[in-house]
Amino acid sequence: MGFDRARLRRRVRSWGGSALRRLGWLPAGMPDGLGDDAAVLAASHEQRVVVYFAGTVQNLYQLRQWYAPLRALDAEHRVLVVCADSRAARVVAREQPLPVVVVGRSATIDALAERSDVALFCYVGHDVGNFNALRVPGAMHVFLSHGESDKRVSASNLVKAYDYAFVAGQGAIDRFAGQLMNFDAPAHVVAVGRPQLDDVPTGPRERAPGSPVVVLYAPTWEGGQGSSAYSSVVSHGERLVQALVDDGRFRVVYRPHPRTGVSDARFATADERIRAILAAAGPGHVVDTGADPYRTFARADVMVTDVSAIAFDWLATGRPLVVTVPPQGADVAETRLLAAVPRLTAREIAHVGDVLGREVDQDPGHDERARLVEYYFGAVGGATKRFVVECDRIIRERDALRGGRGRE
């Protein structure tokens, strides 16, 4: 019998891949696939809802914002978090109380869904790995997203893969209807509000007369291609922060996006320089990397951000908002939000203090932003309850389609 070189090469590749995964040497953006598959297959799970997270640690910001609403849903239908990456799973298990398992093989997901009568799969981002779970035919699949946004990717054809997409309000329904071809938005898009904003602070922040204005600078990341290059970290960031520090009227809270610098080292370098400026600026100027951006909202009077989801969430506070103009090449749609707020180009940074001072003192766009809150969110408050109610409705729909096989 001859020596099978091809078979040997396959085994070496397999052993090598396994070693890289177990040693943690895979790139940060690649799931390690080190699953608990044997344990998952040996158990019968009582949960009727699976939140499938195909990403890695650098994308956990997408899932973190759903921890509280998912706990509320767990009280009704029990929720299991299934990860494709063991590193992410360990973090999720530490941060919240819902059970977490790691699944490395798509066949395990199929078996889990059938043996445990999973009725609903939920997804927080458009990761290509979602298709390992979307293959399951006996459950409903709902895209939750991780925020409203004017980025073009917010109206992606990928949403057609899911039975339903949960969105905050009419603005997102109009976005899908206006930008996607051959997609029946009213039938597949469900407005539940924004559960993350149920307890967001609203109205002007109380501050003593003459005290510094707190500016929250919360830029997005650089994106994976030129059309999504909305970040101001390189074009605005260093000069913007330095101008506000030098002005003397302001205190800066810098909240970088968790993915800043993952695609372009220039953004990592600019981020380091911004942090250095604030470290040298003295008390009151801080870098905020906490998991909960909504706690940060409570300490700021005005936000400067990019075309991003956090701009929409900030709307709910009722406080002034300024959005940067991205570099050329970024695909920016004309939207009601961008038409209603001041836009800051890189050339105008020298005057940023005057712009922010006017916004805080006079707030000329207050009434229009209030109308935008109604358009984009319906109402602020009570969204967690609406989220649970809609999940319950879809689970009942699934059980009816399965001929009543679901558990009572």
C-alpha positions in Angstrom: 0.0 0.0 0.0 1.5 3.4 -1.1 2.1 6.3 1.1 -0.8 8.7 1.0 0.7 12.2 1.0 -2.6 14.0 0.5 -4.1 12.3 3.5 -1.1 13.2 5.6 -1.4 16.9 4.5 -5.0 16.9 5.5 -4.2 15.5 8.9 -1.4 18.0 9.5 -3.7 20.9 8.5 -6.3 19.5 10.9 -3.9 19.1 13.8 -2.4 22.5 13.1 -5.7 24.2 13.1 -6.7 22.5 16.3 -3.4 23.5 18.0 -3.8 27.2 16.9 -7.4 27.3 18.3 -6.4 25.7 21.6 -3.4 27.9 22.0 -5.5 31.0 21.3 -3.4 32.0 18.4 -6.2 32.6 15.9 -6.8 36.2 14.8 -9.1 38.2 17.1 -11.9 38.3 14.5 -12.0 34.6 13.8 -14.1 32.3 16.1 -12.1 29.5 17.6 -14.9 26.9 17.3 -13.8 25.2 20.5 -17.2 24.0 21.3 -19.0 22.1 24.1 -20.6 20.0 21.4 -20.5 16.7 23.3 -22.0 18.2 26.4 -24.6 20.0 24.4 -25.6 16.9 22.6 -25.8 14.9 25.8 -28.2 17.3 27.5 -31.8 18.4 26.9 -32.2 22.2 27.2 -35.4 23.7 28.5 -34.8 27.1 26.8 -37.2 28.0 23.9 -35.1 30.9 22.8 -31.5 30.8 21.6 -29.4 33.9 21.1 -26.8 32.9 18.6 -23.6 34.9 18.7 -21.2 34.0 15.9 -18.7 36.8 16.6 -15.6 37.2 18.8 -14.7 39.3 21.8 -14.2 42.5 19.7 -17.9 42.4 18.6 -19.4 41.8 22.1 -20.6 45.3 22.2 -23.4 44.1 19.9 -24.6 41.6 22.4 -23.9 43.5 25.6 -26.6 46.0 24.9 -29.2 43.2 24.9 -28.3 41.6 28.2 -31.1 43.4 30.2 -33.9 42.8 27.6 -32.9 39.2 27.2 -33.1 38.7 31.0 -36.7 40.0 30.8 -37.4 37.6 28.0 -35.8 34.7 30.0 -38.4 35.2 32.7 -41.1 34.2 30.2 -39.5 31.7 27.8 -36.0 30.9 29.1 -33.1 32.0 27.0 -29.8 30.2 26.1 -26.8 32.1 24.7 -24.9 30.0 22.1 -21.5 31.3 21.0 -19.2 30.1 18.2 -16.1 31.4 20.1 -15.0 30.1 23.5 -13.2 33.3 24.3 -16.4 35.3 23.8 -18.4 32.8 25.7 -16.2 33.1 28.8 -16.7 36.8 28.8 -20.4 36.6 28.3 -20.8 34.0 31.1 -18.9 36.4 33.5 -20.9 39.5 32.6 -24.5 38.2 32.8 -26.5 35.3 34.4 -28.0 33.6 31.3 -26.6 30.2 30.6 -23.9 30.1 27.9 -22.6 27.3 25.7 -20.1 27.1 22.9 -21.0 25.2 19.7 -18.3 24.4 17.2 -20.3 22.4 14.6 -23.5 23.4 12.8 -24.9 19.8 13.2 -24.9 20.4 16.9 -27.1 23.5 16.5 -29.6 21.4 14.4 -29.7 18.7 17.1 -30.1 21.3 19.9 -33.0 23.0 18.2 -34.8 19.7 17.5 -34.2 17.9 20.8 -34.9 21.0 23.0 -37.8 22.4 20.9 -36.2 25.7 20.3 -38.8 28.1 18.9 -36.8 31.2 18.3 -33.3 32.1 17.3 -32.2 35.8 17.8 -29.2 37.5 16.2 -27.6 40.8 17.2 -25.4 41.4 14.1 -25.0 40.4 10.5 -22.1 38.0 11.1 -21.6 35.5 8.2 -21.5 32.8 10.9 -25.2 33.3 11.5 -25.9 31.0 8.7 -24.8 28.0 10.8 -28.0 28.6 12.8 -30.2 30.1 10.1 -30.1 26.6 8.5 -32.5 25.4 11.2 -35.9 25.1 9.5 -38.1 24.3 12.5 -37.6 27.7 14.4 -38.3 31.3 13.7 -35.3 33.6 13.2 -35.3 37.2 14.3 -32.7 39.9 13.7 -32.4 42.2 16.7 -29.6 44.5 15.4 -27.5 46.6 17.7 -29.0 50.0 17.0 -30.5 52.5 14.6 -28.0 54.0 12.2 -27.7 56.1 9.0 -24.9 53.8 7.8 -25.8 52.1 4.6 -25.3 48.7 6.1 -28.3 49.4 8.3 -30.5 48.6 5.3 -28.7 45.5 4.2 -30.1 42.8 2.0 -28.9 40.3 4.7 -32.0 41.2 6.6 -34.0 39.1 4.1 -32.5 36.0 5.6 -34.5 36.4 8.8 -38.3 35.8 9.4 -38.5 39.1 11.1 -36.3 42.1 11.9 -37.0 44.0 15.1 -36.4 47.7 14.8 -37.0 50.7 17.0 -39.6 52.6 15.0 -41.0 53.9 11.8 -37.7 55.4 10.7 -36.2 52.0 10.3 -39.3 50.6 8.5 -39.0 53.5 6.0 -35.3 52.8 5.6 -35.8 49.2 4.6 -38.8 50.0 2.4 -36.9 52.8 0.6 -33.5 51.1 0.1 -34.1 47.4 -0.3 -35.6 46.0 -3.5 -38.3 43.3 -3.5 -38.6 43.4 0.3 -42.0 43.7 2.0 -40.9 45.7 5.0 -44.4 46.0 6.7 -44.7 42.3 6.8 -41.2 41.4 8.1 -40.1 44.4 10.1 -41.5 44.8 13.6 -41.2 48.1 15.6 -40.6 47.3 19.3 -38.9 50.5 20.4 -35.4 50.6 21.8 -35.3 48.6 25.1 -31.8 50.0 25.8 -33.3 53.4 26.3 -36.0 52.6 28.8 -34.1 54.2 31.6 -32.0 56.7 29.7 -31.7 60.1 31.4 -33.7 62.8 29.6 -33.6 66.6 29.6 -30.7 69.0 30.3 -28.2 67.8 32.9 -28.1 69.8 36.1 -24.9 71.7 36.5 -23.8 74.7 38.6 -23.7 78.1 36.8 -20.4 78.7 35.2 -19.3 75.0 35.5 -17.7 73.4 32.4 -19.8 71.9 29.7 -19.2 68.2 29.4 -18.7 67.1 25.8 -19.1 63.4 25.0 -17.0 62.6 21.9 -18.1 59.1 20.8 -16.7 58.4 17.3 -17.5 55.2 15.4 -14.8 52.8 14.1 -13.2 53.1 10.7 -15.3 50.4 8.9 -14.2 47.6 6.6 -14.2 49.5 3.3 -14.2 53.1 2.0 -18.0 53.3 1.6 -18.4 52.7 5.4 -15.5 54.9 6.5 -17.5 57.1 8.8 -15.0 57.5 11.6 -13.7 60.9 12.6 -10.9 59.6 14.8 -8.2 60.4 12.2 -9.8 63.3 10.3 -11.1 65.2 13.4 -10.3 63.5 16.6 -6.9 64.8 17.8 -7.5 68.4 16.8 -11.1 68.3 18.0 -10.1 67.1 21.5 -7.1 69.5 21.7 -9.3 72.4 20.7 -11.9 71.6 23.4 -9.2 71.2 26.1 -7.5 74.4 25.1 -10.8 76.3 25.1 -11.2 76.0 28.9 -15.1 76.0 28.8 -15.3 72.2 28.3 -14.5 68.9 29.8 -14.2 66.0 27.4 -15.4 62.4 27.8 -13.9 60.4 25.0 -15.6 57.1 24.3 -13.9 55.2 21.5 -15.7 52.5 19.6 -14.5 49.0 20.7 -13.4 48.2 17.1 -11.3 51.4 16.6 -8.1 50.4 14.9 -9.0 46.8 14.0 -8.9 47.5 10.2 -6.5 50.4 9.9 -3.5 51.1 12.2 -3.8 54.8 11.6 -6.9 54.9 13.7 -5.3 52.9 16.5 -2.4 55.5 16.5 -4.9 58.5 16.5 -6.8 56.9 19.3 -3.6 56.6 21.4 -2.8 60.3 20.7 -6.3 61.4 21.8 -5.9 59.4 25.0 -2.6 61.0 25.7 -4.0 64.5 25.2 -6.7 63.8 27.8 -4.3 62.1 30.2 -2.2 65.3 30.2 -5.2 67.7 30.4 -5.9 67.2 34.0 -9.0 66.4 36.1 -12.4 66.2 34.4 -11.1 65.0 31.0 -11.6 61.2 30.8 -11.5 58.2 28.5 -14.5 56.0 29.0 -14.3 52.4 27.9 -17.1 51.0 30.1 -19.5 48.4 28.7 -22.6 50.6 29.2 -22.7 53.8 27.0 -26.0 54.8 28.6 -24.3 55.5 32.0 -22.0 57.8 30.1 -25.0 59.8 28.7 -25.9 60.9 32.2 -22.7 62.8 32.7 -22.7 64.8 29.4 -24.3 67.9 28.2 -23.7 67.5 24.4 -22.5 64.8 22.1 -20.2 65.0 19.1 -20.3 61.8 17.1 -20.2 60.3 13.6 -22.8 58.8 11.3 -23.5 55.9 13.7 -26.0 54.2 16.0 -25.0 56.0 19.1 -26.2 59.3 17.5 -29.8 57.9 17.5 -29.6 56.6 21.0 -28.4 60.1 22.2 -31.5 61.6 20.6 -33.5 60.1 23.4 -31.8 62.3 26.0 -33.2 65.5 24.3 -29.7 67.1 24.6 -27.8 68.8 21.7 -26.1 66.7 19.1 -23.4 67.5 16.5 -22.5 64.9 13.8 -19.2 65.0 11.9 -18.9 65.0 8.2 -16.9 61.9 7.2 -14.0 62.0 4.7 -14.8 61.7 1.0 -15.7 58.2 -0.1 -18.1 57.3 2.7 -21.6 56.5 1.5 -23.9 58.9 3.4 -27.6 58.9 2.8 -29.7 62.0 3.2 -31.8 61.5 6.3 -34.0 63.4 8.6 -31.5 63.2 11.5 -28.5 64.4 9.5 -30.7 67.3 8.2 -31.7 68.3 11.7 -28.4 68.6 13.5 -25.3 70.7 13.0 -22.6 69.0 10.9 -18.9 69.5 11.7 -16.3 69.2 8.9 -12.6 68.8 9.6 -12.0 72.4 8.4 -14.4 73.8 11.1 -12.7 72.3 14.1 -11.1 75.7 15.0 -14.6 77.0 15.7 -16.0 73.9 17.5 -16.1 75.6 20.9 -18.4 78.3 19.5 -20.6 75.7 17.8 -21.0 73.6 21.0 -21.5 76.7 23.2 -24.3 77.9 21.0 -25.9 74.4 21.0 -25.8 74.1 24.8 -26.9 77.7 25.5 -29.6 78.1 22.8 -30.3 74.6 21.6 -32.0 75.8 18.4 -32.7 72.2 17.2 -34.5 71.0 20.3 -38.1 70.8 18.9 -37.0 69.0 15.7 -35.0 66.4 17.6 -38.0 65.8 19.7 -40.0 65.0 16.6 -37.2 62.7 15.5 -37.5 60.7 18.7 -41.1 60.0 17.9 -40.2 59.0 14.3 -37.3 56.8 15.1 -38.4 55.2 18.4 -42.2 55.7 18.7 -41.7 56.5 22.4 -38.9 56.2 24.9 -39.8 53.8 27.7 -41.7 50.5 27.8 -39.8 49.0 24.9 -38.6 46.0 26.9 -42.1 45.0 27.5 -42.9 45.4 23.8 -39.9 43.3 22.9 -41.0 40.4 25.2 -44.6 40.6 23.9 -43.4 40.4 20.2 -41.1 37.5 21.0 -44.0 35.7 22.7 -46.2 36.3 19.6 -43.6 34.9 17.3 -43.0 31.8 19.4 -46.8 31.2 19.4 -46.8 31.7 15.6 -44.0 29.1 15.3 -45.8 26.6 17.5 -49.0 27.0 15.5 -47.0 26.4 12.2 -45.5 23.3 13.8 -48.9 21.9 14.4 -49.0 22.6 18.2 -45.8 20.6 18.9 -44.4 23.4 21.1 -44.5 23.1 24.8 -47.4 24.7 26.7 
